[in-house]
Amino acid sequence: MQDVSKRLSRNLYMMMGTPREDTKKIWKVSELSKASGVTPCVISRIKNDTEGKEKPTIETVVKLAKALNVDPAELLK
């Protein structure tokens, strides 16, 4: 589970800070929070979790993926 958490952290960090071809958007934590319904605190903890200690629910992963317009699997691979 720790490896999955690390991958989620890395992928969320990259997806928030790298503009996508289709949107050209760089996400702020507050913007992603509003779009996903996930609190800024939870997003920050996941994004900065380099040790893989955070254990977000699948519901949280789905909400973040939906807001980022990606498949949830993209956040976990």
C-alpha positions in Angstrom: 0.0 0.0 0.0 2.9 2.3 0.7 4.1 2.1 -2.9 0.6 3.0 -4.2 0.5 6.0 -1.8 3.9 7.2 -3.1 2.8 6.8 -6.7 -0.4 8.7 -5.9 1.6 11.5 -4.3 4.0 11.7 -7.2 1.3 11.6 -9.9 -0.9 14.2 -8.2 2.1 16.5 -7.8 3.0 16.2 -11.5 -0.6 16.5 -12.7 -1.3 19.6 -10.7 1.9 21.3 -11.8 2.2 20.2 -15.4 -0.2 21.8 -17.9 -2.0 19.1 -20.0 -2.4 19.4 -23.7 -6.2 19.7 -23.6 -6.5 22.2 -20.7 -3.2 24.0 -20.4 -4.1 24.3 -16.7 -1.8 24.3 -13.7 -3.8 23.5 -10.6 -3.6 25.3 -7.2 -4.6 23.3 -4.2 -7.6 25.6 -3.6 -8.8 25.2 -7.2 -8.6 21.4 -7.1 -10.4 21.4 -3.8 -13.3 23.4 -5.2 -13.4 21.2 -8.3 -13.2 17.9 -6.5 -14.9 18.5 -3.2 -11.8 17.2 -1.4 -10.5 19.5 1.4 -7.3 21.5 0.7 -5.7 19.9 3.8 -6.3 16.4 2.4 -5.0 17.3 -1.1 -1.8 18.9 0.4 -1.2 15.9 2.6 -1.5 13.5 -0.4 0.6 15.7 -2.7 3.4 16.1 -0.2 3.4 12.5 1.0 6.9 11.4 -0.1 7.0 8.5 2.4 3.7 6.9 1.4 2.1 7.3 4.8 -1.3 8.8 3.7 -4.0 6.3 2.9 -6.7 8.2 1.0 -9.9 6.4 0.2 -10.8 5.2 -3.3 -13.6 7.8 -3.2 -11.0 10.6 -2.7 -8.9 9.2 -5.6 -12.0 9.1 -7.8 -13.0 12.7 -6.9 -9.5 14.0 -7.6 -9.2 12.1 -10.9 -12.6 13.4 -12.1 -11.6 17.0 -11.3 -8.3 16.5 -13.2 -10.1 14.8 -16.1 -8.1 11.6 -15.9 -8.9 8.0 -15.2 -8.3 7.1 -11.5 -5.8 4.5 -12.6 -3.6 7.3 -14.0 -3.2 8.7 -10.5 -2.2 5.3 -9.1 0.2 3.9 -11.8 
